[in-house]
């Protein structure tokens, strides 16, 4: 049976003709719709509007076989639900384990879980039924010895990762030798790529840096006497998963391909990359934090589809402090629902065969390998990541990359949950940080600062631009009282004076701007307006500046704080 038998066949030329017609009706003159509709990542990877079989790269292989693009295992039974704990809360640990979590990620050190507190935190925990991953920084050796001693006292095997890295030097190699010889299933080294992501790195930069770090660890371990196969088996990689689901899927698939190439060169191609995916810290927001549930659900879905061996979903309130029981429950249930009810974990490489995903995987792998080679030759990761972060920040400022609940659709009346302070972690360049800083500044004033919307004409004429202006100014924490329908300059000026603001924004249609913008602006200036904005484009006497789609929203907001006399 041919499912498409009753449908007429189409070609790329058919699509191109239809797309050109739509573009021309939209005012876009182009002879190549593929070019006009394409987008580009920060790495220069082109995301085309249409893919077909001609876009397929080389054969990605089979699941469980090199180059492991389609997964490290030939069978799929979900992934490991790994939740992070940074304080010695044994009750929270047991609650996680009793409700779907199968792996613990314990942060050990000053301000977090003390080394001596590990037995209490793991009291009642069956170490033979779960894995434990440590994050202990300079105290890795001490924390690892404490965990190994605890497993020895209980007479149970131990699986997971001791969290050693290059920062631990010789100790990392010693732990790797011990794990390879005495503890099958326990790894010693974690190559954590999330600090690169948190600093602003693109997907290619995160991948290339992780492979460079991985190779450096291989050198350390093999120089300490481990074989290439043993060394590869002692290393696990940690990557960030974002709400850009296709980019995350392709990134994890590309990471396995890259590491398989390294393993092939080392003569141990049969050792696949072990992956731990963590929902991105950079994408999380403090404002409207409940939207983080949607972000982390997308990221978790992408990590599962991408073939991660273990996934950590950050609680939605992670930016606000220590998560409460409800936030932890939502975090673990996100994984349970995707794995057990949606069945995401039952399918091997569900994105495999997608022309788009396969092409994106290959493009990311190719560019990441080039970046890895540059790093090996002495390139500066910090400089390139800083440049990428600046480009992303510019896109966020201009709202080309909108952040729901922050730069778009802010809620000035929200009541944020209060959380206890969390232990200090490494710096994260959160995407929402600048907008949220301005929101905090506005909230700290005795009275909320306001921008008056001088709505001109009937509701139908001014609603679109008034909504746009209100959305923009509210993203900085400003109230946005309006004049209501009407064209009388004196009435609008009177409403402006009552509002108590000294900044106004004209909102109407182009037709009504031509008739009323200048006289209304003059009336507002006489009423005490320090600055008059106009929502839209055009040059009108008395209007100081315009705001429109694609304008620098952060510049508009900072300028407005200055005009209102609020110190930043």
N, C-alpha and C positions, 0 to 999 in steps of 0.2 A: 504493500500500500504506500503510495506517495502522498504525503500529507500536503504538499504544495501543488498537487496536480490541478486543482481548480483555480489556481491563481496565475495570472500572466507573468511570464518571466520579465525581469528588469535587469538593466545593466548600469554600470557606473555612469555612462553617458546619459541615460534616462534621468538618473538622480541629479546629475550636473545641470541638465536643462531646467528641471523643476526648481532647483536651488537658485539658479541664476535669476529666474523669474521672480522669486520671493525677494531676493536681495535688491533687485532693481526697483521693485515696488516700495522697498524700504529706503530707497535713496542711496544705496550702495552700488557704485559702479565697479564691477570686477569681472574679468573673464575667467577667473579661477576660483570657484567657490571653496575649493579645498584650502586655498590660501586665506581667503576672506574670513572663513569660519574657524580656522585653526587657532588654538591657543598654545602658549609655550610655558613650560615650567621654569623655575629659577635655574635649572641646569641646562636650559636650552633644548630640552626634549620637546618635540612637537606633538601635541595631542590633536589628531586630525578629527574632522567631523564625521568621517565615514571610514570604515575598514572593511576589507574583503580578504579573500584567501591569499591574494598576492602580498599581503602584509605579514604573513606568517614567517617567522624567522626559522632558524634551524630546528630540527626535531628536539623538543625538550626532554626526550627520554621517557622512561616509565617510572611510576612511583616505586620508591625503594631502591632505585638504581642510579648511579652517577648519570648526569650531574645533579640529581636530586631536585631539579626545578619543580617537579610534580609532587615532591614530598620525600621525607627521609625514610618512610616506612611503606611497605607494600600493602598494609592493611590500616584502616583508620577506625579508631574507637574514641574519637574526641581528643581533647587536649587536657593538660593538667591545669586545674584551677588553682592558681597560686596567689595568695593574698599577703599583703605586706603589713607587718606590725612593727611600730617604732617605739612603743612604750611597753613596760612589763605588765600587761593586762591579761592574766591567765584566763579570765572569764571570757574575754573577747576571742581569744585563741580557740577555746573549746567551742564557743558558739559557731565560729566559722567552720570548724572541723565537723561539727554535728549537722551542718546544713549545706553540705556540698563541696566544701573546700578540701582539696587533696594534697596541698603543698603549702608550706609556710615560708615566707620571706621575712627573716628577722634582722632588724637593724640593731647592731650592738655597738655600744660605745658611750662616750660622755653625752649626757642629756637624752640618751635613748635607753635601750635595755642594757643593763650592766652585765658583764661577763658572769659575775656571781649570781645573777638573777635568772640565768638560763634554766637551771633545774626547776625553779618555781614556775616559770612561764610554760615549761613543757611538762609540768606535773599532770598526770592523767592522759598524756598524749602517747599513743602507740607509735613509736618511731619506725616500726617495721611496716606500718600501713600507709605511710606518707613520706614525702621528701621534705628536706629542710635546706633552705638556701640562706647563707649568711651574707651580711653586708656590714663589715666591721672596720674598714679603713686600716689605720695603723695598728689596730688591735686584732687583726685577722688571725695571726698565729695563736694568740691567747684564746680567742673565741672558738677557734677550730679545735684546739686541744680540749677545751671544756665540753664541747659537743661530743667529741669522740670519746671522752672519758665517761660521759653520761650514757652513751650507747653501750659502752663496755660494761658499766655497772648493771645495766638492765639486760645485757646479753642479747641485744637485738642488732640486726644489720642496720646500716645507715645509707640512705640514698639522698641525692641532692647536690649542692655545690657549696664549697667552703668560702667562696668569694674572694680568693686571692687574686692578685694582679701584679703588674710590673712594679707598682709602688711598694710592694712587699719584698721585691728583689729575691734574694736567695731563699727566703722563707717560702715563697710561692713554689719554687722548684722542689724544695724539700717536701712540702705538702703534696705536690703532684706525684712525686715518687712513692710516697706512702699510700696515697689513694690507689695508684695503679697497682701496687703490690698487695695491699691488704683489704681494700674496700671496693669491690666491684659494684658499679652503679653509683659511686660517689665521685664527683669531679672536684677539682681543686681550684680551677681558674674561671673567672667570669670576665669576659671582654664586654664592658658596658659602653654601648654607643649612645645611650640616652643623654650623657652630658653634652655631646656635640649637637644633638637635636635641641636640647634645652637652651643652648647658646645661640641658636638661630640657624643651624645647618640645614641645608636642603637634603632631599632623599639621597642624591648621589654623593654628597659630601659625607653624610652619615655612614653610608655604605663603604665608601673608600677609606674613611678613617678607621672604621671597624676592622676592615681587612688588614690595614697597615698595623693596627694594634695586635690583631690576631697573629700576624707573621712575627712581630716582635716577641710575643709570648712563645711562639714555636721555637724561635732561636734560643730563648732563655731555657726552655725545658729540654731541648735536645742537647744543648751544651752541658746541661746538668746530668746527662746520661740516659735520658728517656729516648726510646726509639721514636721515629716520626709518628707511627701509628698510636703509640702510647700517649704521646704529647697531644695529638689531635683529639684523642678520646678524653683528655682532661680539660678541654676548653668548651665553654658554653658562651653564646652570644646573646646580648640583651639589646633589643631594638624598641623604638617608640612606634606606637600605632596611633594614627590620627583619624579624624572623621572623614578624611579624603579616602574613601574605602578602596578605590581602584589603585591609587598610589601606594597604599599600605600593602595590598595584596601583591602587587608587582614588586615592591621593595623586598618583602620576605622571600619571594620566589627567586629574585635576583641575588639575594644574599647567599642562598644555598648554592646557586650556580657559581658565584665568585669563590666561595670557600672550597667547593669541589675542585675548582681549577688549582687552588693552592695545594690541596691534598694530592691531586694527581701529580703535580710537580714534585711533591715530597715522596712519591711512591706509595701512598696509602689512600688511593682513591675510594676504597671501600668504607671510609669513615665519614659519615655525613655531618653537616653542621647541626648542632643542638641549638634551638632558638627559644628564647623567652621574650615575649612581646608584652610591653607595658603601655597602657593608654597614656597618651602624651600629657605631660605636665604643662607644656607651653600653651596648649589649646584651652586649658581650664580657665574658668572665670570666677571671680569673687562675686560679681553682680549677677543677679538672676541665676544663681548656681544650679537651679533645678534643670536648666537647659543642658548642664553637663551630663545629665543622665542620657540625653539623646546623643551627645558627642561620644560618650564612652560606649554606648551600645553599638554605634556605627564602627568605632575603632575595634571593639571586641569581635564583632562580626567579621571585619576585614582580617584581623589576626587569625581567626579560626579558619577562614577560607584560604588565607595565605599559607597555612600549614604550620603555624607556630606550635612547638611542642608544649609550651606552657604559656598561660596568659594571666596577666594581672590587670584587673579593672580598678582604677582609682575611685574611691568614694566621691560623690558629687560635691561634697563640702570640703574637699582636701585643701583648697586654698584658704579656707576660713580657719583652719586649725585641726585639732584631732577629730576624726569622724565619730559620730555617735552610732548607736546600735542600728538605727534605721538606715543610715548611710551605708554601713557595712553590709547590711542585709540586701539592700538594693544592688550593691556592687557584686556580691556573689550570685544573687539571683539572676542578674543580667546574663552571666555565663551559663547558669543552669537552664534558663529559658531557651537560649540559643542552641545549647548542646542537646538538651533532652526533649524539648517540645518542638523547636524549629528543625531539629535534626541536622544542624550545620556540621556537627562532628561525625556524621555517619558517612559522608561522601569524601572520597579522596580527590583533592584538587578540583573543586567544583568550577573554578574559573578557567581551568585548562581547556584549551581549544578555542577560547574566545580570541578572535583576531586582535581585538584591542588590548586585552591583558597580555597576550603572548608578545605582541610588538612592544608594549610598554616595559615588560620584564626584560626583554633583550636590550632595549635602548638604555635602561637604567644600568644593567650589568656592564654594557660596553663603556658607558661614560664613567661609571664608578671604577672600573679597572684602569682607565686612563688616569683618573684622579689618584688612585692608589700608586700608580707608577710615578706620578709627579711627587707624591709624598715620599716615596722611597728615594727620589732624587734630591730631596731637601726642600720641597715647597712648604710654604707656611700655611698650615690649616687655619690658624687664628685669623689671618688677614682675609682669606677667602670666605670664611664663615661670617666674619664681621660685615663683609660686603653684601653677602646674601641677606643677612639680618637687616641691613639698612634698606635694601630693596623691598623686603617684606614689610618693614615698618612704614615705608612710603605708601605701599598699596593699602595698608590698614588705615593710615591717616586719610587717604583719599576715598576710603570705603569701597575700593575695588575688591577687597577681601572683607566682606561684612562679618561682624561678630554679633550673632543674635543675642538680644538682651543687653548688649553693651553699646556698640556703635549703631546698631539697628534695633528698633522696637524696645527702647529702654523703658523700665517701669519705675517711675520716681516714687511711687507709693509702696514699693516692696518693703517687707520686713525681713531682713536677713537673719538667718539662724545664728545664734551665738555659740561658739565652740571654744573649748579650752585651747590654749596655745600648744602648737606642735613643736617637737624638737627642731632646731634649726637645721636646714639642709643646704645643699649647694644652691647657688643662685640660678634662677630660671628666668629667661627672657620671655615672659608671658605676653601673648599677642594683645591681650586686652589691657595691659598695665597702664598705658598712657591715658586712655579714655577713663579708666577707673580712678586714676589719680585725680583727674578733674572732677569726677563725680564726688569723690571724697571731699575735695575742696569746697564744692558747692554745698554739700551736706553740713559742713562744719560752720557755715555762716549762721548768724543769729536768725536771719530770715532768708529763705531760699531766693537767690538772685533770679531775675526774670528778664526775658526778652519779649517785648510786645509784638504780636503779629498784627500788622495793619492790613486786615483783610478787606479788599476792595471789590465791590459788586455783590451779586447774589452768591448763595452757597455753591451752586453748581460751577461758578466761575473761579472761585478762590480755593475750594477744598483741596484739590490735588497739590498745589504748591504750599498751602498752609500745612498740610499733613507732612510734606517733605521737610519744610522748615522746622516744624515742631519736633519731628524725629531727630533732626540734626542737633538742634539746640538742647533737647532733652538728653542726648547722649553725653553732654557735658554737665548735666545736673540742673539746667535752667528750667524754671517754670515758663510756660508759654501762653499767657493770657492773650485773648484776641479781641478785635473790635466788633466781630459779628458782621452780618451783611450790611452793605451800604456804601455810598460813594461820597458822602458829605465830608470834606476835609476837617471841618471844625468838630464834627461829632467823633471822628476817628482820633483827632488830637486830644479831645476831652477824655476819651477812654484811655488813651495813652498816659495822660497825666494821672488819672486815677490808679493806673497799674503800679505806679511808683518806680517804673523802670526808666533808664536813660538810653536804652538801645531798642530800636524798632526794626522790623523786617516787613517790607511790602510783599503781599501775597495776592496774586490775581492772574488773569490771563494776559497774553501779549496785547490783545486788542484793548483791554481796559487799562493796561499800563500806558499805552499811547495816549489815552484820554486823561488819566487821572494821576499817574505816578508822580509827576513833578509837583503838582499842587498839593498832593497829600504829603510828599516829602518835605515841602516847605512848611506846611502846617505843623508837622512833627518837630522840625528844627525849632520853630518858634515856641513850641511847648517844652523844649528842653532836651531834645534828643541829641546825644553826643555823636551817635553814628546811626545811619539809616542803611540797612541792607535791602537787597531786592532778591527775591527767590526767582531765579531764572537768569536770562542774559539780556543785555541791552544797556545803552548809555543814556541815562536820564539825569537832568540837572537836579542837584540836591541829594542824589543817591551816592553814597560813599563807596559801596562795594556790592558785589553780587555773590550769591551762592547757588550752586547748581550741581547736578549729578557729576561726580568726578572731581569736585573741588576739594581742596585740602581742609577737611573737616576739623582736624586738630588745630590748624592755624586759625580758622574761624572762631573756634571756642576759646583759644588763648587770647585772641584779640578782644573778644567779648568780655572776658574777665578783666582785662586791662581797662576797657571802656567803662566798666561798672565799678572800677576802683577796688577790685578784689585782689589782694596780694597772693601771687602763686608761690 
